[in-house]
């Protein structure tokens, strides 16, 4: 058996053709989806990049593996084991495969980008150090992957992880891909009036008005060259949307080149293909635009497409709730093996085999950069508890009806106290199951909230991950002629007005 795992950073599922998008972003991926299974309710357990890949490749929730953010104590993996002893109950996903005789290979600059060297654990061939660390283009990735695939595709039992970054801002895919995707119908959401209201109401990094506030970055006059500093109207919104979509189209074409090599080597029908993302992007939810800094549905909801020869039936769709980290035990199930007892995931292999599988009753996920939030997702509702709002005017309690309000524009928390209590109870029970009693752990989110560390040119930062300092941002708002918002943030952060 062979497995090709395509890891597309930041890709929104609803911007792929196989999820109903009308722009021509993903013809290759759509073809794979047509011959396999599309999962419409796959979500990550921990957000964004660093926590997400930690949860997937350790096969454990962030509350257990220790990674819930990007900086400070929240970025360090609690490896399951000590000294020379690896805990057999909770091995890294790749180490488990390696011990079963698989050749596990990664082409990803992720470890360098996030200083997450634990990511190499279990990879027989780790090619990440040949990539600059997240700024490489899809062509640069393919320049390394394609020779490897030509040389090794016919071998048995390999797992190949290929990581593409081009969908992540600053959206610098070649311009020809922007022109290509503009041939399709533009998404209806968001309209100009909504964008203008958000521009006036919300504040904070990656909101419509403050998308790129250089004032937060000492010594940097332009944090992301070429990116517009704000989203003032529909035209600005589509500039960002075009960049995201062009990145998908660029990656899609490069994926097609890998599939062509599988065909050349005659192993396509013996190779499973899995396509997913580490997280998605928020485009308006809670006032955040084209970023991954809150626990909204937009950030946590990812594409998941699986074509497994001899197992998946063409054109099938499953809408059951599942975690990204359910993938490791599912793969072992398909290979006829039991998952280690210390993994957090549950196999959804039955649905791939054509059997009834309803999905999980509910999901819980976290966010650990710019904001500190945890969320409960049921079939109909999304509940978000804000532990630290960072530099945003975000409510402490949030409840959204995803059937009536899929873009999470109307917070029902004040109107539906019983639903808030029911979802908050699920969150509390989940927390107590991990943090109290025998085998309990310390919640790394507590360490993140209590941390104080130097970042960004030596300026003192405190709070959740990259909190650049409320006093500094209050001053920025005043300099911009926005005293009401400066006063609001001061009140929220307990600062003098």
N, C-alpha and C positions, 0 to 999 in steps of 0.2 A: 504494500500500500504506500501511497505518497499523498502528502497534504501540502497544498499551497495556500498560505494564509496571507491575504492582502489587507493591510492595516492602513486605512486612509484617515489621516488626522483631520478632525473637525468636520467631517462630511455630514450634512443634514440628510436624513433619509428621504424627506419629501422634496428633495432636489434631484432625485434619481428617477429616470423614466419608469422603472419597475415599481415605484411607489406612487405613480400617477402624475409625475411632473411633465409639463408640456414642452419644455425646452430640450434640445438634443444634447443633453449633458453626458449620457451614459449608455450608448448603444452596445458596447462590449459587455458591460456589467448587466445590462438588461437581457442580453442573450444568455448569460450564465443563469440569471434568475429564472428565465423561461424554461430552463432544463433542470431546475432544482426547486428549492423551497425558500420563500421570502417570509421573514418574520416581521410583523408590523408593530410589535410591542416589546422590542428588545431595549433594555436600558442598562446603563452602567451603574454599579453600586457606589462608586466613589469618583468624584470629579475634581479637576479635569485630567490633563495628560498624565502627570506622574502618578496620582492616586489610581487612575483608571488602569494603567498598565500594571501597576503593582498588584491590584486586586485580581486581574486576569491571570497574570503569569505566576502569582503565588497561589491562585485559586482560593483566596481568603478575603473576607471583607476587610476594608481598611481599619476598622476598629480592632481587628485582630492582628493584621500585619504591620500596623503602626503608621502607614502612609496615608495621610488625609490632605496633604498640601504640597507646596513646592519648596518652601524655605524653612530653615530652623528644624525643630524636633519633628515637625510634621512630614519631613521628606525622607526620613530614615527608616528603612525596612527592618522590622523585627524578624530576622531570619529564624525559621523554625529549626532549632538545633543549637548546639554550643560546642565550641572548640572543633574537634574533628568529627563530631557526631551530628549527622543530619537526621532530624526527626522523621521517621518513616510514615508517621500519620499525616504529616503536612508537608510533603516535598514540593519544591517548585515544579510547575507543570512540565517544563522542558527537562528538568533533571529526572523526573519520573520516566518520560519517554526515552531519555538517554539510557537509563538503566535497563530498559526493555529492548535495547539494541537499535534504537532509532538514531539516525544522523540528524541532529537538530541544528538548524542554520539560521542566522539572522543577518539581514542587511538593513540596519537602522542606526541612525545617529542619535537615537533617543537617550542612551546612557550618557553620552557626552553633553547633550543639551541640558539635561536635568541633574547631572552629577550623580546619576543613579546606577552605580557600577554593579549593584546586585542583579541588574537586568541580565548580565552575561551568564549568571548561574544556570547551568544545565545546557547551554548551547555548545555543541561540539565544535562548531565553526561560528565564531562571532566576528562578523565583518564590520561591525559598527565603527571601529576606530579608523576605518578607511574613508568614512564620511565626516563632513565638517560638524555635524551636530544640529540638524534641524533646518539648516538653510539650503540644503542640497535640493536640486530640482529633480523631477521624476526622470529626466534623461540621465542625470548623474547617477541616480540609483540604478537605473536599468543598465548603464554602462558596466556596472559590477555584477548585477544579477544575471544578465543574459549569458555571459561566458560560463558562469557557474552552471547554469541550467543546461546549456548545450553539453557540457562535460559530464554532468551527473544525473540528468533527468531519467535515464534508463535504470539507475540503481534502485534497489528496493528500500522501502522504509525510511523515507526522509520527510522531515517537516521543515518547510521553508517559510520563514517570516520575512515579508517584504513591506517596508514602511515608507509611505509617501506623505509629504508635508505640504504639497502645493495648494491644498484647499484652505489651509491656515493663513490668516493675514500675515504678511502684507499683500497677499493676492497678486503675486508677480508672475503668474503663468504667461507664456508668450502671447502677444496681442492677438495673434490669429485665432486663438481659442475664445477670446472675448467676442470677436466678430462671428464665430461659428455659433455660439449659444444664443446670440441675439436674434437668430432666425426663428426662434420659437416664441410662443406666447408668454408675456411677462406674468409673474404671479400677481394675483389680485390683491393680496395682503402685503404690505400695509398701504392704506390710501393716504393721500397728501394731508388731509385734515388731521388724521390720527398722528402722523409723524410730527406735524407742527405743534400739536398739543403736548406730545411727549417732549419735544424740544424745549418747550416753555416750562414744563412741570418738573421733570426729573433732573437730577444733577449727579455727578460722579463719573469716574473713568468709564468709557465705553457706553455712556448714555448718548442720546442724540446730540446734545449741545456740547458735551465735553468728551467726544469720542477720543480725541488725541490731545489732551491738555499738556503741552510741553512743560508747563510750569511744575509738573510733578517730577520731572526728570532733570535734576541739577546738571548743568554742563552740556545738556543736549538741546539744541535748538529745534530739531525736528526728529522726533522719536522714530517714526516710520516714514521715511521719504516716499513721496508719491501717494500717500494715503490722505484723503481729505480730513480736515480737522474736526468736522461736525457733519451731522445729517440734519439738514434744515428742511428738506422737502423730499418729494418722491424721486426727483432726479438724483439727489445724493444717495438716497436709499438704493436705487438701481445701480449706481456706480459700485457700491459694495456687493450687491447681489450678483452683478456681472463678474466681479472678481472671484467670488466664491464658486460660481457656476463654471467659470473658465478653468479654475483649478481642477474641478471634477472632470471636465472634458479632457484636460491634459493628462491626468492620471489614467482615465479610462483608455485612452489611446495606448499608453505605455503598458497597461495590463494586457491589452490585445497583443502586444509584441511577445509577452511571456506565454500567452496561450498558443501563439503561432509556433513557438519553440516546442511546446508539449506535443503539438500536432506533428512537427517535423520528426521528433524522436519517437513517435508512435505510442505515447503513454497517456494521452488525454483521457481515455476510458479507464485508466487505472489510477487517476489522480483526483483526489477530493479537492474542491476549491471552496474556500471560506472567505467572504468579504465582510468586513466590519469597520468600525471607527472606534477611536478611543473615547470620543464624546462628540457632541454635535455643537451647534451654535444657537444662541438666543437671538431672535430678531424681533424685539419689541416686548417680550415677556418681562414684566416688572421694569419696563423702561430701558432695558439693556439691548444694545444693537450690535450684531455681528461680533459677538465675543462669547466667552465661556467663563462667567464670573458669578453665576448664581445657580440655585438648585432647581431651576425651572424645567418643565418638560422639554423645552427646546434644547437645553444643554445635555440632559441625561438620555434622551431618546436617540438611539443609533440605528443605522442600517445593519441588518444581519441577513446574509444570503448564503445558503449552503447547497452545493451540488456534490452529492456523494454517490459515485457510480455504484449501481446495483442496489441502492437503498432509496434515494429520493425519487419521487415521481415528478415528472415535468409539470411546471406551472402551478405548484401547490403554494398555498398561503396559509399561515397560521397567525392568529391574533392573540394568542395566550401571553400573559405577562411573564417575562423571563429576564434573568440577569445575564449580562455579558459573561460573568464568571461561571455560568452554568455550562459554558462551552467545554472546558476541560473534562468534567465527568461525562458529558455527552459523547465526546470523542472516544473516551475509553470504553464506554458502553457499546459504541458502534464497532469497536475492535474486540469486543467480547471480554473486556476486563472490568473489574470492580474499581471504583474510585477510592482513594485513600480516605480514611474516616475523618481526618481533620480538615478536609476541604469544605468550603461553604456552599458550593454549587450543588445543583440537582440536575440529573440527566433529563433532557427533553428528547432523547433518541426515539421514544415511541412515536412521536408525531412525524419524524423523518421516515419511519418505517410504515407510515400510513395508518397508525392506530390513534385512538382517541386520546387526546392530551389537552386538558383544560388550561394549563399554565398555572402560575402561582396565584395565590389568593390576593397578595399585595406585595409591593416592593418597598424597600427603604434605601434611600441613597443620600450622600452627603456632598457638600461643596466646601473646599478649603482654601480658596484663594480669593482675594478682594472682599469676599463675604465669608462668613461661617454659617452654614445652613444645613439642616437635615429635612428630608422630605419623605412623605408617605404617599405612595401611589396605589390606589385601588382601581378597579375597572372604570369607575366614573369620575372619581375625584382625585385632586392633587392637594395635599396639605403640606405647607412649608413652615417650619419653625426657624426663625432667624435668631441665631445665637449671638451674632455680631454683624451689624449692618455695614461695617466699614465706613466708607465715605458716601453712602447712599441714603436717600429717603425711602427706605423699604420698611414695610410693616413687620412687626414682630411675629404675628400670626397671619397666615395666608391660606385661604381655601378657595379652590377653583373647581367649577363644574366643567369638566373637559368635553362633555357632550354638547352643552349649550355655549361654552366659552372656550374653545380649543386654544385660543391665543392668550388665555389667562389675563384678561383685561379687567375683570370685575372680582374683587376680593369679597368673598361671602362670609368671612370669619365672624364679622359682627352680626350677621343675619342668621347664622346657623350654628349656635353654640353646641348643640348636641352632636352635630357632625364633626365639629372641631374636637370635642372631647373624645369621640370614638377614634378618630385618627391619631390624636395625641396619645391615646392609650396604647395603640399599636406601637408607636414609637417608643414609649416608655417601657413596654414589655420587651421589645427588641433590645433596648439598652441594658435592662436588668439581666437579660439572658446572657449577655457577654461580660458585664462589668460587676456582677455580684455572684456570690456563691462559689462553690468549688471550681477551680480552673478559671476564675475571673481574670480579666485584664484591666489595665488602666486605659481609659479612653484617650487616644492621642489627640482628639479634638480639644480636650482640657489643656493639654500641653501647648497646643497651638494658641489657644486663647490667652494663656498665661505667659507666653513667651515674650521676650524682649531681646532684640538682636540688631546688629548693625547691617544695614543694606543700603544700596543706592548711594554710592559716593561717601560712605561713612556717616550719613545722617541717621540719627536714632529712629528706629521704627518699633512699633509695638502693636499688639493685637493680631488679627488673623492674617497670617502669611504676609503678603505685600500690602500693608497698610502704610502709605507714605506719610502719614501724620495728619491728624484732623486739623491742627492749628494751621499748618501750611495750606491745606485746601480751603479752609475758611478764609484765609487771607486772599487766596486766588479768587474765590467767589466775590469778595468785596472789590478786588481790583477790576473784576469784570462788570462791576455795576449791578450786582445781584445781592443786595443786603438782606432781603427776606430769606433767601436760600442759605446765606451765611449764618443768619440767626437760627434757622431751623436746624442746620447741622450742629451748631454750637449747643443747642438744647439737647439734641439727641446724644451728643458725646459728653455732656456735662461740662462744657466750657463756658467761661464768662462771655456774656453778650455786651 
